[in-house]
Amino acid sequence: MQPVNEQISQLYQTKFGSEPVSISKIPQSGSDRIYYRVEGVQTCIATSNKNIKENQTFLRFSTHFKKSNCPVPEIFAVSADESIYLQEDFGDVSLLNELEKHGHNDHVYGLFQQSLQQLAHLQIKGHENFNYEWCITSQEFGKQAILADLLYFKYYFLDALKIPYDKEKLVDDFEVLSIYLARVDYKYFMFRDFQSRNVMVRDGRVHFIDYQGGMKGAVQYDVASLLWQAKAELPEEWKNSLLEFYMDQVEAVLQSKVDRTRFTSQYNGYVLIRLLQVLGAYGFRGLFERKAHFLTSIPLALRNLRWFLNNKHIGLSVPEFERLLALVVEDEVIHRFEPPKATDETKLLVQINSFSYKTTGIPKDESDNGGGFVFDCRGILNPGRFEAYKQLTGRDKEVKDFLEQNTRMPAFLNNIYNIVDISVEDYMKRGFESLQISFGCTGGQHRSVYAADALARHLRNKYGVKIELRHLVQDAKNWNNKPEVK
């Protein structure tokens, strides 16, 4: 089978009449889609995805929304088997990036306003003559889909907490809530994952990506997704004023007045559904798949939910559900997911090494306590087997991309995080001073270097512990290098 890069190059050449200057892989997110930035006479994004149904949905959605003057990417070319397509490049800066860079200032507030203005246009004008048979799964976010989100939260988060409850009463409450929310006044196109990571900012204008999971549904769901995204931590005054602004935009597009009291009540119900759906996702990825990043996101999501429960009302009585939610957001539950943080009194120093089984051997632990961990990376496909990577190391972008996209390194490291975290937390609690962790591969150049750097980053971000990082083979080649201590 022809390599993906060659297929992309051929498709690009057919469309633009010349070969691309470069094709570079973009770091993958949560999906199976693989993105490449292709540069040449026209810079664009190439998407490779074996899920043809998903590709067809995205392509049809994009073509339709483009005709409706929505801020979505133009599709330049599609391969014959529809597994690869070229689309407009909106750059690397998302609305979340702008928020993290500038904080809650007027510039960012203006971008949120612009996002909501364009959202209202896409939802309502994009709904006109839209064929919902194109949708990947459900055509409408109705009662059954709402109930499915509630059960998703129940199975993957609530049940994992092992809080006792009356199953029949809870299911009855779910039924009442799903019926209530399905009877909204405004059903148009629902983006489904409208959050600041999926809003790109280029030259001061916003653009939308990743809407292929959309369907017909309540317009309030997307607004709730954007304004209540836990990572964004928008101030309450922003949430309220931006909701009012959005209702202004809906009225402008519809050219009719909105019952704002009813609209807001229904909006609050969808805020709750969205918050629970996110917790269900975090529970599935974190508690069941044991992916560290999602576990660390749970406390922030729970605090978001707690604030909502204490300050907002959905205008509906669901007693068993309300009782359980109150228990879910208690301090004891939140603290269960919060890792301990190093302080000035923390004595622990974690020494992380990369080494070569062939030349340096396993590094000796010079501390008083000894022990620690040694992980063998040789079960991971070696980038050094390929000519393009032989002169590079695990710190070079090309090697990182290879290990992340073409090997089982992410799963390997995730399991290591789960093991090492137990010792780090226990050592911090007991006042231990030293823990050594070493990664070995054949040459100490690619896999072990990447893994050591990844673990150092994980422990710094999660616990804030002091790290001493040594790459034995690389340090030997650069005699002036000293261990990196942070």
N, C-alpha and C positions, 0 to 999 in steps of 0.2 A: 504493500500500500504506500502511496506517495506521502512523504513527510508533510506535516501541517504547514511548515514554513514555505515549502515549495508550492503547495496549493494556494497559500495566501499570495505569494509572489506572482503566480500565474494569473490569479483572479485580478490582482492589482494591475498587472501589465495589460490585460485584456480591456480593463475599464479606462485606464489613464494613459496607455500607450507607451509606457516606459517602466523599467524595473524599479522596485523600491530601493531607496538608499539603505534603509535599515528596517529590521523587524525585531522589536523587543517585547518580551512578555511582561505584562502588567501583573503585580501581585494579586493572587486569587482571593476572593472573599468567601462567602459561605456556600455559593452555588458550584455546580459542576462546569459552568461556562468558563472558558479560558479566553482572556483578552490579550491582544497584542497591539502595540502602537506601531503603525506603519508610516514611515517618513519617506518623502520623495517629492514629486511635483505636486502632490496633494497629501497632506497628513490626514490619516484617518485611523479608526479603530477597527481591527479585525476581530471577529468573535468566532470561536470554534466551539461547537456544542453538538454532542451526539444525540441529544433529545430533539429530534426533528419537529415534533409537535410543538414544543416550546418555541423553537425558532420560527415556525410558521405563524404562531400567535403573535410574537413580537413584531415580525415583519408586516403582518396585516394591520395590527394596531398602529404601528408607526406610519404606514402609508396613509391610513385613514386620518390620523390626528394631524399629520403634516398638511393635508388638504383643508383641515379645519383651522389652520394657522395656530396650532399649538406648539409650544417650545420643546419639540422632541427631535431626535437626530434624523437627518436625511439618510436614507439607505442608498448607497452608491452601487453596490453589486452583490449578487448572491450566487453561490456555486450551484452547479446543476443538481446536486443531491441535497441542497439546502442545509448542509452541515457547517458551512462557513459563509459569513457575510461581512461586507465592509460598510461601516456607518460613520457618520460625522463625529469628529473628535471635539468634545467640549472641554478638554483639558483635565487637570488633576485636582482642581480646587472645588470642594463641595461647600454647601452652606454650613455644614458642621465645621469644616476647616476654617471658614471665615469667622464663625462664632468663637472657636477656640483661640484664634489669633487676636481678634479685636475685642472679645467680650461682649457684654450687653450694651452696645453703644448705638447711636443713631444710624450709622451705616448698616449694621447688621439688622436692626429693626426694619429698615427700608427694604432689605433683601427678603425678610420674612413677609412683609406686605406684598412685595412683588410676587413672591411664590404663591401666596393665597389668591392674589388677583388672577394669575395664570391658571391656578388650580380650578377656580370657579369656571373659567372659560373652557378648560379641557373637559371638566365634568359635564357641563351642560351643552355647550356647542359640540363637543366631541361625541356626545350621546346621539346627536341627530344623525339618522340613517346608519347607526352603528349596528353591525351584525354580531350579536352576542353568542352566536354559534361558534365564533372564533375562540372563545374562552377555553383555557386549558382544562379546567375542571368544572365547577359550578358556573352557570350562567348568571346566577343572582345570589347576592348575599342576603338570603331570606331567613326564615325561622330555622331551617335545618342547619344552615351554615353557622348561624349564631350559636345554636345548641352545640354544634361540633367544637367551636372555640371554647365554650364553657367546659365541655367534657375534656378537652385537651388540657386545660388548666387543672381540672380535677385529677386526671390520671398521672400527669407528669410533674405536677408540683404539689398539690394539696395532699394527695395520697402518700407522697414521699415523706411528708412531715409527720405522718402517723397520728394525726389529730382525730379522735373519735367523733363521728357525726351520724345523724340519722339519714341513711342513704335515700329512702323514699321521699322524705321531706325536702332534701336538697335537690333531687331530680324534679320534684314538683315546682320548686322555686326557679330552677333553670327553665322549665317550660313556661312559666309565667313571664319571666324576663325576656325570653326569646320571642314570644308572641307580641309583647309590648313593643320591642324594638323593631320588629318586622313591619309594624304598622306606621312607618314614618311618612311624612308628607312629601319629601323630596327624594326621589330615587332616580339617579342618573348614573353615569360611569363612576365607578369606585376604584381608585388607584390601588388600594389594598395595602401598599407598603410605602405610604407617602411620608417619609422622614428625611431629615436633613442630609443624610448620606446620599440620598437619591436625587438631590437637587444640586446640580453643578452650576458654578458661577464663572462666567467668562465675559470679560470686558464690561463688568457691571450688570450683566443680564443673567437671569436664571434659566436653566434648561433642565428637563426631566429625563431620567433614565429608569430602567428596571420596573416597568409598569405592566409587564406581560402576565402578572398574576391577577390583573384587574377583572372586574365583572360589574354587573348592574347592582347598585346598592345605595344606601343612605349617604348623602354627601357629607354628613357630620363625621363619619368614620375617618376620612382622610385628614380632616382638620384636627381631630383628636390625636391621630398618629403623629402629626407634626408638632403640635403645641405641647403634648405631654410626653415627648420622647425623653426618657430619663437622662440620657447622656447630655442633652441640651440644657437641662435645668433652667428653663425659662422662668423669670420672675412672675408672680401671680398677676401683677398689673399688665405685663405683656400678654399673658394668656387671655385676659379679659378684653383688652383693647383690640388685640388681633382677631379675636372671635367676632367682635362688633364690626371690625373692618371687613372680615370675610362675609358677614351677612349683608353688608353694603354692596359687596361685589356680586353676590347672588341676586340681590334685588336689581342691580344694574343690568345683569345679563338676562334675567327673566322679564325685566320691565314690569315687575309687580312687587307688592309689599310682602314681607315675611312676618308671620306671627312669631316674634322674637322670644317670647316667654316659652311657647311650646317648642320652638326650634332648640332653645338652650337646654330645656329639660331632656329632649331626645339626644342632644349632643352629650350631656352628662352620662347618659346610659351607654353611649358608644365609647366615651372615655374609659369607663369601667371595663367594657368588653376588650378594648385595646390593651389596657394595662394587664388584664388577666391573660390575654393571648401571648403577650411578651413574656410574662412569668412562666407560662407553659412551655414556651420555646427555650427559655433559660433552663428550666427544669429538665427538659429532654436532653439538651446539649450538655448541660453541666452535671446533673445528678445521675443521668442514665448513661450518657456517652462519656462522662468524666472529662469534659473539655474545660481546662482551667479558666480560660477567658470568660466563659459564660457563668461559672460559679462566682467569680469576683463581681459580676454585674448584678447579681441577685439583691444584695443589700440596698443598692441605689434604687432598683425597681420597687422594692418593698417600701422604702421611705416615700417614694412617689405615690404609691397606692395608699399609704397611711394618711398622707396629707389630703388626698382626694376624699377618702372616707370621712375625715374629720371636718371637711369644709364644703363638700358638695352633696347634692341630693338628686336621686333619679326619679323621685315622685312615685315610688312603687314599694309595696311591702313584700319583702322576701326574707322572713325572719331567720330561717336556718342558715341561709347563705350569708346574711349580715353577721350572724353570730360567729361563723367560721372565719370570715374575713377579718373581724376584729381580733381573733386569736392569731391569725397569720401575720399580722403587722405588729405584734408585741415585740418589745425589745429583745426578749429571750430568743425569739425566732430569728430576728435580724442579726443578732450577735453570733448566732450559730454559723452564719455564712461569712462573717468578717474575719479576715486573718489578723493575727497579732502584728503590731508594728514595732520595729526597733526604736529604741530611745537612746538618749545619751548614756544611759546605764547599761545598755545591752552590750555584753562582752563578746558575743559570737562573731568570729571571722570565718567566712566560707571561702576556702581555697578551691578554685576550679581550674583544672588542667586539661589540655589536649596533648596527646602523645602518640608516638608511633610504636606499634608492636614490633616493627622490623628493626628500628634503630635505637630508640631511647628506652623502650620497655616501660613498664608501669612505674610511675613516680612513687618514691618512698614517702610515707607520711612522717614528717619530722616532729610532729606535735607530740605532746605527752600522752594523749589518749589513744592515738592511732585509729584504725577502723575507717569508716566512711564508705564510699561507693566507687566502684570501677565499672563503667559501662562500655561494652564492646560494640562499636558502630559498624563492624564489618558485615553485618547482616543487611545493611543498606547498600543499594546499588552505588558503586564508586564512580564519581564524576571523572576521576583520573584515568579511567579507561578510554575516555573520549578526547580526541586531539584538541578540541576547542577549549578544554578546561585544564589541560596538563600543566600549564604554567601559572594557573590561577590558584587561589586558596578559598577556603570556606567563608572568607570575608568579602569576596567579590560578588557583585550583583548577579552575574551570569551563573555562578555556582549556586548561590542562594536560590535563584529561580528554579534551577534544575532539581535541587534537593526538595524544594517545596512542592513542585508540580509533577515530578516524574518518579518520586520514590516514596517510601513509607516513613520518611523522616518525621512528618508532623505527628503521626500516630505513635511512633517510637518515643518522641519527646514528651508527648502528652502523658504517657504512662510513667515516664521518669519524673515528671513534675509531681504526679500523685504520690510517688514513693518518697521523693526527696522532701516534699512539703511536710510530711509527718515528722521527719527527723529535725528539720529546721524549727518547726513550731515547738517541739519538745525540748530541743537544746536551748532555745531562747528562754523558755519558761524555767528551766533548771539552771540557768546561768552558765552553761558550758561555753568554752572559749573558742573551740576549733572544730571544723568539719571539712574534710577533704573529699572532693568529688572529681573523678577523672574520666575522660572520654578517650578511647583509643581507636585508631583505625590503622590501616596498613602503613601509610606514609606520614600520618600526622599532619596532613595538609588540607584536606577538604572536609570530610564528614565530621571528624572529631573537633576541628576548629569551629565549624558552624554550630555544632551541638553545644560546645562549651560557651560560646557567645550567647546562644539562645537561653541556656539555663541561667547565666549571669543576669541577663535582662529580666527574665521571669522573677528571680528572687529579689532583685532590686525593686521592681515595680510592685510586687505583692507584699514584701516584708520590710523593705528598706534596710536590709542588713548590709554590713560591710563585706565587700567581695574582693578577693585577690585573684586575678585572672592571669594564668600563664599558658602560653602556647609553646611547648618545649621545642618543637622542631622549628617553628618560625622564629622564636627568640634566638635560637642557636645560629640562624642565618643572619640575624641582625643583632650583633653583639652589644650594641648600645642600648637595646631595649631593656627596660626594667618591668617587673610585674605590674600590671595595671591594677591599682587599688582604688576602690571607690566605696 
